[in-house]
Amino acid sequence: VIWQGKGATAEQVNQAVSAAREAFIDWKKRPFSEREAIVLAFAEKVKENSEKIAEVIAKETGKPIWETRTEAAAMAGKIAISIRAYH
């Protein structure tokens, strides 16, 4: 067995899409400063867990760990770039 996982039913997918749409309504109403703080906190968590993230990417894709470490490190940088685009 190379990979094993659970799939979602059509109903589960529909529920997830509905929940995401509802969450977006609340998200877009929040002031930019609040959204920025949330995203920056997420970026910090990405940095704190970059090694774990790299390991997961390596396991999922078969890429070497040195490459996935670069990808994990780039995630926080991309968040910073996205925030700067709004300033």
PDB file of N, CA, C and O in Angstrom:
ATOM      1  N   VAL A   1       0.852  -1.176   0.000  1.00  0.00           N
ATOM      2  CA  VAL A   1       0.000   0.000   0.000  1.00  0.00           C
ATOM      3  C   VAL A   1       0.894   1.234   0.000  1.00  0.00           C
ATOM      4  O   VAL A   1       1.731   1.403   0.887  1.00  0.00           O
ATOM      5  N   ILE A   2       0.716   2.075  -0.978  1.00  0.00           N
ATOM      6  CA  ILE A   2       1.492   3.313  -1.064  1.00  0.00           C
ATOM      7  C   ILE A   2       0.798   4.432  -0.308  1.00  0.00           C
ATOM      8  O   ILE A   2       1.457   5.217   0.373  1.00  0.00           O
ATOM      9  N   TRP A   3      -0.499   4.516  -0.414  1.00  0.00           N
ATOM     10  CA  TRP A   3      -1.248   5.565   0.273  1.00  0.00           C
ATOM     11  C   TRP A   3      -2.598   5.021   0.684  1.00  0.00           C
ATOM     12  O   TRP A   3      -3.204   4.218  -0.025  1.00  0.00           O
ATOM     13  N   GLN A   4      -3.060   5.468   1.833  1.00  0.00           N
ATOM     14  CA  GLN A   4      -4.373   5.063   2.298  1.00  0.00           C
ATOM     15  C   GLN A   4      -5.000   6.272   2.979  1.00  0.00           C
ATOM     16  O   GLN A   4      -4.346   6.943   3.778  1.00  0.00           O
ATOM     17  N   GLY A   5      -6.228   6.545   2.677  1.00  0.00           N
ATOM     18  CA  GLY A   5      -6.907   7.677   3.294  1.00  0.00           C
ATOM     19  C   GLY A   5      -8.404   7.557   3.103  1.00  0.00           C
ATOM     20  O   GLY A   5      -8.896   6.674   2.401  1.00  0.00           O
ATOM     21  N   LYS A   6      -9.103   8.454   3.736  1.00  0.00           N
ATOM     22  CA  LYS A   6     -10.555   8.453   3.648  1.00  0.00           C
ATOM     23  C   LYS A   6     -10.992   9.506   2.640  1.00  0.00           C
ATOM     24  O   LYS A   6     -10.392  10.576   2.536  1.00  0.00           O
ATOM     25  N   GLY A   7     -12.024   9.190   1.918  1.00  0.00           N
ATOM     26  CA  GLY A   7     -12.608  10.136   0.990  1.00  0.00           C
ATOM     27  C   GLY A   7     -13.824  10.794   1.620  1.00  0.00           C
ATOM     28  O   GLY A   7     -14.339  10.326   2.635  1.00  0.00           O
ATOM     29  N   ALA A   8     -14.268  11.858   1.023  1.00  0.00           N
ATOM     30  CA  ALA A   8     -15.446  12.562   1.512  1.00  0.00           C
ATOM     31  C   ALA A   8     -16.634  12.230   0.619  1.00  0.00           C
ATOM     32  O   ALA A   8     -16.491  12.025  -0.587  1.00  0.00           O
ATOM     33  N   THR A   9     -17.793  12.182   1.232  1.00  0.00           N
ATOM     34  CA  THR A   9     -19.017  11.991   0.455  1.00  0.00           C
ATOM     35  C   THR A   9     -19.399  13.325  -0.177  1.00  0.00           C
ATOM     36  O   THR A   9     -18.879  14.373   0.206  1.00  0.00           O
ATOM     37  N   ALA A  10     -20.297  13.278  -1.133  1.00  0.00           N
ATOM     38  CA  ALA A  10     -20.777  14.510  -1.765  1.00  0.00           C
ATOM     39  C   ALA A  10     -21.407  15.425  -0.719  1.00  0.00           C
ATOM     40  O   ALA A  10     -21.231  16.642  -0.771  1.00  0.00           O
ATOM     41  N   GLU A  11     -22.132  14.854   0.218  1.00  0.00           N
ATOM     42  CA  GLU A  11     -22.768  15.645   1.274  1.00  0.00           C
ATOM     43  C   GLU A  11     -21.717  16.329   2.154  1.00  0.00           C
ATOM     44  O   GLU A  11     -21.874  17.495   2.514  1.00  0.00           O
ATOM     45  N   GLN A  12     -20.663  15.617   2.493  1.00  0.00           N
ATOM     46  CA  GLN A  12     -19.598  16.213   3.305  1.00  0.00           C
ATOM     47  C   GLN A  12     -18.911  17.356   2.558  1.00  0.00           C
ATOM     48  O   GLN A  12     -18.577  18.380   3.156  1.00  0.00           O
ATOM     49  N   VAL A  13     -18.705  17.184   1.277  1.00  0.00           N
ATOM     50  CA  VAL A  13     -18.104  18.251   0.468  1.00  0.00           C
ATOM     51  C   VAL A  13     -19.031  19.458   0.439  1.00  0.00           C
ATOM     52  O   VAL A  13     -18.578  20.591   0.604  1.00  0.00           O
ATOM     53  N   ASN A  14     -20.319  19.228   0.231  1.00  0.00           N
ATOM     54  CA  ASN A  14     -21.289  20.329   0.206  1.00  0.00           C
ATOM     55  C   ASN A  14     -21.329  21.064   1.541  1.00  0.00           C
ATOM     56  O   ASN A  14     -21.412  22.291   1.570  1.00  0.00           O
ATOM     57  N   GLN A  15     -21.269  20.325   2.644  1.00  0.00           N
ATOM     58  CA  GLN A  15     -21.253  20.956   3.968  1.00  0.00           C
ATOM     59  C   GLN A  15     -19.994  21.796   4.157  1.00  0.00           C
ATOM     60  O   GLN A  15     -20.056  22.895   4.706  1.00  0.00           O
ATOM     61  N   ALA A  16     -18.865  21.288   3.709  1.00  0.00           N
ATOM     62  CA  ALA A  16     -17.609  22.027   3.842  1.00  0.00           C
ATOM     63  C   ALA A  16     -17.635  23.311   3.015  1.00  0.00           C
ATOM     64  O   ALA A  16     -17.176  24.357   3.473  1.00  0.00           O
ATOM     65  N   VAL A  17     -18.169  23.231   1.808  1.00  0.00           N
ATOM     66  CA  VAL A  17     -18.267  24.416   0.951  1.00  0.00           C
ATOM     67  C   VAL A  17     -19.211  25.440   1.575  1.00  0.00           C
ATOM     68  O   VAL A  17     -18.909  26.633   1.579  1.00  0.00           O
ATOM     69  N   SER A  18     -20.337  24.995   2.095  1.00  0.00           N
ATOM     70  CA  SER A  18     -21.286  25.908   2.750  1.00  0.00           C
ATOM     71  C   SER A  18     -20.658  26.585   3.959  1.00  0.00           C
ATOM     72  O   SER A  18     -20.823  27.788   4.159  1.00  0.00           O
ATOM     73  N   ALA A  19     -19.941  25.817   4.760  1.00  0.00           N
ATOM     74  CA  ALA A  19     -19.275  26.383   5.940  1.00  0.00           C
ATOM     75  C   ALA A  19     -18.229  27.412   5.530  1.00  0.00           C
ATOM     76  O   ALA A  19     -18.096  28.453   6.174  1.00  0.00           O
ATOM     77  N   ALA A  20     -17.493  27.131   4.472  1.00  0.00           N
ATOM     78  CA  ALA A  20     -16.473  28.072   3.998  1.00  0.00           C
ATOM     79  C   ALA A  20     -17.116  29.362   3.498  1.00  0.00           C
ATOM     80  O   ALA A  20     -16.602  30.451   3.752  1.00  0.00           O
ATOM     81  N   ARG A  21     -18.223  29.245   2.798  1.00  0.00           N
ATOM     82  CA  ARG A  21     -18.916  30.447   2.300  1.00  0.00           C
ATOM     83  C   ARG A  21     -19.432  31.302   3.456  1.00  0.00           C
ATOM     84  O   ARG A  21     -19.336  32.528   3.415  1.00  0.00           O
ATOM     85  N   GLU A  22     -19.975  30.660   4.476  1.00  0.00           N
ATOM     86  CA  GLU A  22     -20.459  31.397   5.649  1.00  0.00           C
ATOM     87  C   GLU A  22     -19.303  32.070   6.377  1.00  0.00           C
ATOM     88  O   GLU A  22     -19.417  33.223   6.794  1.00  0.00           O
ATOM     89  N   ALA A  23     -18.205  31.362   6.529  1.00  0.00           N
ATOM     90  CA  ALA A  23     -17.042  31.930   7.213  1.00  0.00           C
ATOM     91  C   ALA A  23     -16.490  33.123   6.438  1.00  0.00           C
ATOM     92  O   ALA A  23     -16.030  34.092   7.044  1.00  0.00           O
ATOM     93  N   PHE A  24     -16.528  33.065   5.120  1.00  0.00           N
ATOM     94  CA  PHE A  24     -16.010  34.164   4.308  1.00  0.00           C
ATOM     95  C   PHE A  24     -16.808  35.442   4.527  1.00  0.00           C
ATOM     96  O   PHE A  24     -16.236  36.532   4.540  1.00  0.00           O
ATOM     97  N   ILE A  25     -18.105  35.326   4.696  1.00  0.00           N
ATOM     98  CA  ILE A  25     -18.943  36.508   4.938  1.00  0.00           C
ATOM     99  C   ILE A  25     -18.464  37.234   6.186  1.00  0.00           C
ATOM    100  O   ILE A  25     -18.316  38.456   6.174  1.00  0.00           O
ATOM    101  N   ASP A  26     -18.220  36.495   7.263  1.00  0.00           N
ATOM    102  CA  ASP A  26     -17.716  37.098   8.502  1.00  0.00           C
ATOM    103  C   ASP A  26     -16.304  37.647   8.301  1.00  0.00           C
ATOM    104  O   ASP A  26     -15.991  38.742   8.767  1.00  0.00           O
ATOM    105  N   TRP A  27     -15.464  36.900   7.620  1.00  0.00           N
ATOM    106  CA  TRP A  27     -14.064  37.286   7.418  1.00  0.00           C
ATOM    107  C   TRP A  27     -13.960  38.617   6.676  1.00  0.00           C
ATOM    108  O   TRP A  27     -13.188  39.488   7.077  1.00  0.00           O
ATOM    109  N   LYS A  28     -14.726  38.784   5.604  1.00  0.00           N
ATOM    110  CA  LYS A  28     -14.598  40.001   4.804  1.00  0.00           C
ATOM    111  C   LYS A  28     -15.152  41.230   5.525  1.00  0.00           C
ATOM    112  O   LYS A  28     -14.837  42.358   5.145  1.00  0.00           O
ATOM    113  N   LYS A  29     -15.971  41.032   6.558  1.00  0.00           N
ATOM    114  CA  LYS A  29     -16.497  42.155   7.337  1.00  0.00           C
ATOM    115  C   LYS A  29     -15.503  42.648   8.386  1.00  0.00           C
ATOM    116  O   LYS A  29     -15.626  43.771   8.876  1.00  0.00           O
ATOM    117  N   ARG A  30     -14.529  41.826   8.731  1.00  0.00           N
ATOM    118  CA  ARG A  30     -13.542  42.214   9.745  1.00  0.00           C
ATOM    119  C   ARG A  30     -12.629  43.296   9.177  1.00  0.00           C
ATOM    120  O   ARG A  30     -12.325  43.288   7.984  1.00  0.00           O
ATOM    121  N   PRO A  31     -12.190  44.225  10.022  1.00  0.00           N
ATOM    122  CA  PRO A  31     -11.252  45.242   9.531  1.00  0.00           C
ATOM    123  C   PRO A  31      -9.937  44.594   9.089  1.00  0.00           C
ATOM    124  O   PRO A  31      -9.555  43.532   9.581  1.00  0.00           O
ATOM    125  N   PHE A  32      -9.256  45.256   8.151  1.00  0.00           N
ATOM    126  CA  PHE A  32      -8.004  44.702   7.643  1.00  0.00           C
ATOM    127  C   PHE A  32      -7.017  44.447   8.767  1.00  0.00           C
ATOM    128  O   PHE A  32      -6.326  43.428   8.757  1.00  0.00           O
ATOM    129  N   SER A  33      -6.936  45.343   9.728  1.00  0.00           N
ATOM    130  CA  SER A  33      -5.964  45.179  10.818  1.00  0.00           C
ATOM    131  C   SER A  33      -6.204  43.881  11.592  1.00  0.00           C
ATOM    132  O   SER A  33      -5.253  43.226  12.017  1.00  0.00           O
ATOM    133  N   GLU A  34      -7.456  43.517  11.772  1.00  0.00           N
ATOM    134  CA  GLU A  34      -7.776  42.272  12.477  1.00  0.00           C
ATOM    135  C   GLU A  34      -7.419  41.052  11.624  1.00  0.00           C
ATOM    136  O   GLU A  34      -6.855  40.078  12.121  1.00  0.00           O
ATOM    137  N   ARG A  35      -7.753  41.122  10.345  1.00  0.00           N
ATOM    138  CA  ARG A  35      -7.405  40.011   9.449  1.00  0.00           C
ATOM    139  C   ARG A  35      -5.890  39.862   9.344  1.00  0.00           C
ATOM    140  O   ARG A  35      -5.362  38.750   9.319  1.00  0.00           O
ATOM    141  N   GLU A  36      -5.205  40.995   9.284  1.00  0.00           N
ATOM    142  CA  GLU A  36      -3.741  40.963   9.213  1.00  0.00           C
ATOM    143  C   GLU A  36      -3.151  40.291  10.452  1.00  0.00           C
ATOM    144  O   GLU A  36      -2.236  39.475  10.337  1.00  0.00           O
ATOM    145  N   ALA A  37      -3.663  40.626  11.621  1.00  0.00           N
ATOM    146  CA  ALA A  37      -3.163  40.030  12.865  1.00  0.00           C
ATOM    147  C   ALA A  37      -3.370  38.514  12.869  1.00  0.00           C
ATOM    148  O   ALA A  37      -2.497  37.767  13.310  1.00  0.00           O
ATOM    149  N   ILE A  38      -4.510  38.071  12.387  1.00  0.00           N
ATOM    150  CA  ILE A  38      -4.795  36.634  12.337  1.00  0.00           C
ATOM    151  C   ILE A  38      -3.835  35.934  11.377  1.00  0.00           C
ATOM    152  O   ILE A  38      -3.289  34.877  11.693  1.00  0.00           O
ATOM    153  N   VAL A  39      -3.638  36.525  10.218  1.00  0.00           N
ATOM    154  CA  VAL A  39      -2.753  35.919   9.220  1.00  0.00           C
ATOM    155  C   VAL A  39      -1.305  35.925   9.702  1.00  0.00           C
ATOM    156  O   VAL A  39      -0.574  34.965   9.462  1.00  0.00           O
ATOM    157  N   LEU A  40      -0.880  36.996  10.378  1.00  0.00           N
ATOM    158  CA  LEU A  40       0.484  37.038  10.920  1.00  0.00           C
ATOM    159  C   LEU A  40       0.676  35.989  12.009  1.00  0.00           C
ATOM    160  O   LEU A  40       1.745  35.387  12.112  1.00  0.00           O
ATOM    161  N   ALA A  41      -0.348  35.771  12.816  1.00  0.00           N
ATOM    162  CA  ALA A  41      -0.269  34.719  13.836  1.00  0.00           C
ATOM    163  C   ALA A  41      -0.147  33.349  13.167  1.00  0.00           C
ATOM    164  O   ALA A  41       0.590  32.485  13.639  1.00  0.00           O
ATOM    165  N   PHE A  42      -0.871  33.160  12.071  1.00  0.00           N
ATOM    166  CA  PHE A  42      -0.754  31.916  11.310  1.00  0.00           C
ATOM    167  C   PHE A  42       0.661  31.754  10.763  1.00  0.00           C
ATOM    168  O   PHE A  42       1.234  30.666  10.824  1.00  0.00           O
ATOM    169  N   ALA A  43       1.224  32.835  10.228  1.00  0.00           N
ATOM    170  CA  ALA A  43       2.593  32.784   9.695  1.00  0.00           C
ATOM    171  C   ALA A  43       3.580  32.385  10.783  1.00  0.00           C
ATOM    172  O   ALA A  43       4.518  31.629  10.529  1.00  0.00           O
ATOM    173  N   GLU A  44       3.372  32.887  11.981  1.00  0.00           N
ATOM    174  CA  GLU A  44       4.251  32.533  13.103  1.00  0.00           C
ATOM    175  C   GLU A  44       4.139  31.042  13.420  1.00  0.00           C
ATOM    176  O   GLU A  44       5.143  30.383  13.690  1.00  0.00           O
ATOM    177  N   LYS A  45       2.926  30.517  13.387  1.00  0.00           N
ATOM    178  CA  LYS A  45       2.730  29.077  13.622  1.00  0.00           C
ATOM    179  C   LYS A  45       3.401  28.251  12.519  1.00  0.00           C
ATOM    180  O   LYS A  45       3.959  27.187  12.788  1.00  0.00           O
ATOM    181  N   VAL A  46       3.343  28.740  11.293  1.00  0.00           N
ATOM    182  CA  VAL A  46       4.020  28.054  10.189  1.00  0.00           C
ATOM    183  C   VAL A  46       5.517  27.997  10.470  1.00  0.00           C
ATOM    184  O   VAL A  46       6.146  26.953  10.300  1.00  0.00           O
ATOM    185  N   LYS A  47       6.090  29.128  10.904  1.00  0.00           N
ATOM    186  CA  LYS A  47       7.525  29.157  11.223  1.00  0.00           C
ATOM    187  C   LYS A  47       7.850  28.184  12.351  1.00  0.00           C
ATOM    188  O   LYS A  47       8.821  27.431  12.271  1.00  0.00           O
ATOM    189  N   GLU A  48       7.036  28.204  13.400  1.00  0.00           N
ATOM    190  CA  GLU A  48       7.269  27.336  14.559  1.00  0.00           C
ATOM    191  C   GLU A  48       7.196  25.854  14.190  1.00  0.00           C
ATOM    192  O   GLU A  48       7.878  25.024  14.791  1.00  0.00           O
ATOM    193  N   ASN A  49       6.379  25.533  13.214  1.00  0.00           N
ATOM    194  CA  ASN A  49       6.147  24.133  12.840  1.00  0.00           C
ATOM    195  C   ASN A  49       6.718  23.785  11.473  1.00  0.00           C
ATOM    196  O   ASN A  49       6.296  22.809  10.854  1.00  0.00           O
ATOM    197  N   SER A  50       7.671  24.573  11.001  1.00  0.00           N
ATOM    198  CA  SER A  50       8.175  24.377   9.637  1.00  0.00           C
ATOM    199  C   SER A  50       8.791  22.997   9.423  1.00  0.00           C
ATOM    200  O   SER A  50       8.660  22.426   8.340  1.00  0.00           O
ATOM    201  N   GLU A  51       9.456  22.459  10.435  1.00  0.00           N
ATOM    202  CA  GLU A  51      10.061  21.133  10.267  1.00  0.00           C
ATOM    203  C   GLU A  51       8.977  20.062  10.121  1.00  0.00           C
ATOM    204  O   GLU A  51       9.099  19.163   9.290  1.00  0.00           O
ATOM    205  N   LYS A  52       7.917  20.160  10.929  1.00  0.00           N
ATOM    206  CA  LYS A  52       6.814  19.198  10.812  1.00  0.00           C
ATOM    207  C   LYS A  52       6.127  19.324   9.454  1.00  0.00           C
ATOM    208  O   LYS A  52       5.783  18.325   8.822  1.00  0.00           O
ATOM    209  N   ILE A  53       5.936  20.563   9.018  1.00  0.00           N
ATOM    210  CA  ILE A  53       5.310  20.798   7.716  1.00  0.00           C
ATOM    211  C   ILE A  53       6.174  20.198   6.613  1.00  0.00           C
ATOM    212  O   ILE A  53       5.664  19.548   5.700  1.00  0.00           O
ATOM    213  N   ALA A  54       7.482  20.418   6.701  1.00  0.00           N
ATOM    214  CA  ALA A  54       8.407  19.869   5.702  1.00  0.00           C
ATOM    215  C   ALA A  54       8.340  18.346   5.669  1.00  0.00           C
ATOM    216  O   ALA A  54       8.362  17.743   4.596  1.00  0.00           O
ATOM    217  N   GLU A  55       8.257  17.730   6.838  1.00  0.00           N
ATOM    218  CA  GLU A  55       8.177  16.266   6.901  1.00  0.00           C
ATOM    219  C   GLU A  55       6.898  15.752   6.242  1.00  0.00           C
ATOM    220  O   GLU A  55       6.926  14.753   5.523  1.00  0.00           O
ATOM    221  N   VAL A  56       5.783  16.432   6.487  1.00  0.00           N
ATOM    222  CA  VAL A  56       4.510  16.018   5.880  1.00  0.00           C
ATOM    223  C   VAL A  56       4.578  16.162   4.359  1.00  0.00           C
ATOM    224  O   VAL A  56       4.168  15.260   3.628  1.00  0.00           O
ATOM    225  N   ILE A  57       5.095  17.295   3.888  1.00  0.00           N
ATOM    226  CA  ILE A  57       5.205  17.495   2.437  1.00  0.00           C
ATOM    227  C   ILE A  57       6.083  16.408   1.821  1.00  0.00           C
ATOM    228  O   ILE A  57       5.760  15.865   0.765  1.00  0.00           O
ATOM    229  N   ALA A  58       7.194  16.096   2.487  1.00  0.00           N
ATOM    230  CA  ALA A  58       8.100  15.058   1.976  1.00  0.00           C
ATOM    231  C   ALA A  58       7.396  13.709   1.892  1.00  0.00           C
ATOM    232  O   ALA A  58       7.532  12.991   0.901  1.00  0.00           O
ATOM    233  N   LYS A  59       6.642  13.367   2.936  1.00  0.00           N
ATOM    234  CA  LYS A  59       5.926  12.087   2.940  1.00  0.00           C
ATOM    235  C   LYS A  59       4.838  12.049   1.873  1.00  0.00           C
ATOM    236  O   LYS A  59       4.639  11.027   1.216  1.00  0.00           O
ATOM    237  N   GLU A  60       4.134  13.170   1.702  1.00  0.00           N
ATOM    238  CA  GLU A  60       3.030  13.199   0.744  1.00  0.00           C
ATOM    239  C   GLU A  60       3.503  13.216  -0.706  1.00  0.00           C
ATOM    240  O   GLU A  60       2.842  12.664  -1.586  1.00  0.00           O
ATOM    241  N   THR A  61       4.646  13.849  -0.952  1.00  0.00           N
ATOM    242  CA  THR A  61       5.083  14.043  -2.340  1.00  0.00           C
ATOM    243  C   THR A  61       6.275  13.190  -2.751  1.00  0.00           C
ATOM    244  O   THR A  61       6.537  13.013  -3.941  1.00  0.00           O
ATOM    245  N   GLY A  62       6.994  12.663  -1.767  1.00  0.00           N
ATOM    246  CA  GLY A  62       8.198  11.906  -2.084  1.00  0.00           C
ATOM    247  C   GLY A  62       9.403  12.784  -2.376  1.00  0.00           C
ATOM    248  O   GLY A  62      10.448  12.292  -2.800  1.00  0.00           O
ATOM    249  N   LYS A  63       9.259  14.084  -2.150  1.00  0.00           N
ATOM    250  CA  LYS A  63      10.381  15.001  -2.370  1.00  0.00           C
ATOM    251  C   LYS A  63      11.411  14.827  -1.260  1.00  0.00           C
ATOM    252  O   LYS A  63      11.074  14.369  -0.167  1.00  0.00           O
ATOM    253  N   PRO A  64      12.665  15.190  -1.533  1.00  0.00           N
ATOM    254  CA  PRO A  64      13.679  15.124  -0.476  1.00  0.00           C
ATOM    255  C   PRO A  64      13.412  16.187   0.592  1.00  0.00           C
ATOM    256  O   PRO A  64      12.870  17.252   0.299  1.00  0.00           O
ATOM    257  N   ILE A  65      13.797  15.884   1.822  1.00  0.00           N
ATOM    258  CA  ILE A  65      13.505  16.780   2.945  1.00  0.00           C
ATOM    259  C   ILE A  65      14.149  18.150   2.763  1.00  0.00           C
ATOM    260  O   ILE A  65      13.568  19.153   3.177  1.00  0.00           O
ATOM    261  N   TRP A  66      15.333  18.221   2.155  1.00  0.00           N
ATOM    262  CA  TRP A  66      15.971  19.529   1.967  1.00  0.00           C
ATOM    263  C   TRP A  66      15.092  20.430   1.096  1.00  0.00           C
ATOM    264  O   TRP A  66      15.043  21.642   1.307  1.00  0.00           O
ATOM    265  N   GLU A  67      14.406  19.844   0.125  1.00  0.00           N
ATOM    266  CA  GLU A  67      13.542  20.624  -0.755  1.00  0.00           C
ATOM    267  C   GLU A  67      12.264  21.058  -0.039  1.00  0.00           C
ATOM    268  O   GLU A  67      11.810  22.192  -0.197  1.00  0.00           O
ATOM    269  N   THR A  68      11.692  20.156   0.743  1.00  0.00           N
ATOM    270  CA  THR A  68      10.449  20.506   1.430  1.00  0.00           C
ATOM    271  C   THR A  68      10.697  21.492   2.566  1.00  0.00           C
ATOM    272  O   THR A  68       9.800  22.256   2.922  1.00  0.00           O
ATOM    273  N   ARG A  69      11.892  21.487   3.135  1.00  0.00           N
ATOM    274  CA  ARG A  69      12.227  22.521   4.133  1.00  0.00           C
ATOM    275  C   ARG A  69      12.204  23.898   3.480  1.00  0.00           C
ATOM    276  O   ARG A  69      11.751  24.871   4.083  1.00  0.00           O
ATOM    277  N   THR A  70      12.688  23.972   2.267  1.00  0.00           N
ATOM    278  CA  THR A  70      12.659  25.236   1.527  1.00  0.00           C
ATOM    279  C   THR A  70      11.217  25.667   1.273  1.00  0.00           C
ATOM    280  O   THR A  70      10.881  26.843   1.415  1.00  0.00           O
ATOM    281  N   GLU A  71      10.375  24.718   0.899  1.00  0.00           N
ATOM    282  CA  GLU A  71       8.964  25.031   0.659  1.00  0.00           C
ATOM    283  C   GLU A  71       8.279  25.518   1.929  1.00  0.00           C
ATOM    284  O   GLU A  71       7.538  26.500   1.902  1.00  0.00           O
ATOM    285  N   ALA A  72       8.527  24.837   3.031  1.00  0.00           N
ATOM    286  CA  ALA A  72       7.902  25.223   4.301  1.00  0.00           C
ATOM    287  C   ALA A  72       8.359  26.616   4.719  1.00  0.00           C
ATOM    288  O   ALA A  72       7.554  27.420   5.190  1.00  0.00           O
ATOM    289  N   ALA A  73       9.637  26.900   4.550  1.00  0.00           N
ATOM    290  CA  ALA A  73      10.156  28.224   4.906  1.00  0.00           C
ATOM    291  C   ALA A  73       9.557  29.303   4.012  1.00  0.00           C
ATOM    292  O   ALA A  73       9.319  30.424   4.462  1.00  0.00           O
ATOM    293  N   ALA A  74       9.316  28.972   2.760  1.00  0.00           N
ATOM    294  CA  ALA A  74       8.756  29.945   1.823  1.00  0.00           C
ATOM    295  C   ALA A  74       7.309  30.296   2.139  1.00  0.00           C
ATOM    296  O   ALA A  74       6.836  31.367   1.759  1.00  0.00           O
ATOM    297  N   MET A  75       6.607  29.416   2.825  1.00  0.00           N
ATOM    298  CA  MET A  75       5.192  29.664   3.131  1.00  0.00           C
ATOM    299  C   MET A  75       5.016  30.956   3.923  1.00  0.00           C
ATOM    300  O   MET A  75       4.170  31.781   3.581  1.00  0.00           O
ATOM    301  N   ALA A  76       5.802  31.136   4.971  1.00  0.00           N
ATOM    302  CA  ALA A  76       5.684  32.348   5.789  1.00  0.00           C
ATOM    303  C   ALA A  76       6.069  33.575   4.972  1.00  0.00           C
ATOM    304  O   ALA A  76       5.463  34.636   5.121  1.00  0.00           O
ATOM    305  N   GLY A  77       7.065  33.438   4.117  1.00  0.00           N
ATOM    306  CA  GLY A  77       7.466  34.551   3.263  1.00  0.00           C
ATOM    307  C   GLY A  77       6.371  34.968   2.307  1.00  0.00           C
ATOM    308  O   GLY A  77       6.185  36.158   2.053  1.00  0.00           O
ATOM    309  N   LYS A  78       5.646  34.003   1.778  1.00  0.00           N
ATOM    310  CA  LYS A  78       4.548  34.316   0.865  1.00  0.00           C
ATOM    311  C   LYS A  78       3.419  35.040   1.591  1.00  0.00           C
ATOM    312  O   LYS A  78       2.744  35.892   1.013  1.00  0.00           O
ATOM    313  N   ILE A  79       3.222  34.697   2.847  1.00  0.00           N
ATOM    314  CA  ILE A  79       2.213  35.402   3.647  1.00  0.00           C
ATOM    315  C   ILE A  79       2.612  36.862   3.791  1.00  0.00           C
ATOM    316  O   ILE A  79       1.784  37.756   3.620  1.00  0.00           O
ATOM    317  N   ALA A  80       3.878  37.102   4.106  1.00  0.00           N
ATOM    318  CA  ALA A  80       4.367  38.477   4.262  1.00  0.00           C
ATOM    319  C   ALA A  80       4.218  39.263   2.960  1.00  0.00           C
ATOM    320  O   ALA A  80       3.828  40.430   2.982  1.00  0.00           O
ATOM    321  N   ILE A  81       4.523  38.635   1.837  1.00  0.00           N
ATOM    322  CA  ILE A  81       4.380  39.294   0.533  1.00  0.00           C
ATOM    323  C   ILE A  81       2.919  39.656   0.282  1.00  0.00           C
ATOM    324  O   ILE A  81       2.621  40.747  -0.202  1.00  0.00           O
ATOM    325  N   SER A  82       2.021  38.752   0.608  1.00  0.00           N
ATOM    326  CA  SER A  82       0.589  39.005   0.401  1.00  0.00           C
ATOM    327  C   SER A  82       0.104  40.170   1.247  1.00  0.00           C
ATOM    328  O   SER A  82      -0.685  40.992   0.780  1.00  0.00           O
ATOM    329  N   ILE A  83       0.565  40.249   2.480  1.00  0.00           N
ATOM    330  CA  ILE A  83       0.160  41.354   3.354  1.00  0.00           C
ATOM    331  C   ILE A  83       0.695  42.675   2.815  1.00  0.00           C
ATOM    332  O   ILE A  83      -0.024  43.674   2.785  1.00  0.00           O
ATOM    333  N   ARG A  84       1.954  42.682   2.390  1.00  0.00           N
ATOM    334  CA  ARG A  84       2.537  43.924   1.851  1.00  0.00           C
ATOM    335  C   ARG A  84       1.765  44.407   0.629  1.00  0.00           C
ATOM    336  O   ARG A  84       1.703  45.610   0.376  1.00  0.00           O
ATOM    337  N   ALA A  85       1.183  43.500  -0.123  1.00  0.00           N
ATOM    338  CA  ALA A  85       0.429  43.885  -1.314  1.00  0.00           C
ATOM    339  C   ALA A  85      -0.787  44.741  -0.961  1.00  0.00           C
ATOM    340  O   ALA A  85      -1.275  45.499  -1.799  1.00  0.00           O
ATOM    341  N   TYR A  86      -1.275  44.625   0.268  1.00  0.00           N
ATOM    342  CA  TYR A  86      -2.452  45.384   0.687  1.00  0.00           C
ATOM    343  C   TYR A  86      -2.105  46.702   1.356  1.00  0.00           C
ATOM    344  O   TYR A  86      -2.995  47.512   1.616  1.00  0.00           O
ATOM    345  N   HIS A  87      -0.848  46.930   1.636  1.00  0.00           N
ATOM    346  CA  HIS A  87      -0.452  48.187   2.301  1.00  0.00           C
ATOM    347  C   HIS A  87      -0.093  49.235   1.298  1.00  0.00           C
ATOM    348  O   HIS A  87       0.264  50.352   1.673  1.00  0.00           O
TER     349      HIS A  87
END
